[in-house]
Amino acid sequence: ALLSWVVMGAVYPVTENCAAFDYDDDRSLHGKPCKTGFDSHYVLVDKLEAGQPVQLDEQPVADELVAFSSNQVLPRYLVYFKKAAPQRAVDYSERCVLLWGDPSLCVADDTATKVLARRVESNAAVCVVAASSTAEARDWLCANSAVVDQLRGEDCFRTMTNRYREEDGGAQAGERWMKLMRESYEGVPSLLFCSNRSGIDARVESSSSRHYVTTEADQALAFAMWEPTHGLFS
């Protein structure tokens, strides 16, 4: 969605019901230019689609503003929306938890990442917590701090992230995730899973901090399922 500043100027309050007049009737404002002496039109309507001006005894559902010149509008913000997954109580007892940061886990499309996630979730001993951004992961970590501390003590908590997220730092998104884990959750095994590791900061990968980088899906799968990883991970 695009949010913009709008200079309304002199506003004409629309009360005419355009449906009551023919299109070419002078009393109808439908498809007409701005009312003489005004800069914009404003109306309170009774419904979102094909709404008509509210009557005195009606509650408005929305308001509409019509500006007639692009000079009146200054685009200011691009706002992105996503469908929120329904919240449900999750029992993490006797399960390993993988906090996985990747927006493709949170969309309806059947992505390669979601196929990989289903393979992980086929293991009843592993619970996948999906996060679309580092901020969302941080919120989950704070809200479940007691659970995370217990899981860390049992070596039953890991994180995994992709490298690029457009609204989360772009190409730096994965490295920011790993930095969060390095600075705030020392010792938690974390994996940056990407298609190209070129240009990744050397500090991201450290066997001593149990932080790793891989481009191989089979290695990512083994990491996510707490399986042997052929010497790549400790």
ABEGO torsion letter per residue (X at the ends): XBBBBBBAEBBBBBABBAAABBAABAABABGBBBBBGBABBBBBBABABGBBBBBAABBBABBBBBBABAAABBBABBBBBBBBBBBBBBBABGBBBBBBBBAAAABABBBAAAAAAAAAAABAABBBBBBABAAAAAAAAAAAAAAAAAAAAAGABBBBBBABBAAAGEAAAAAAAAAAAAAABBGBBBBBBBABABGBBAAABBAAAGBBBBABAAAAAAAAAGBBAGGABX
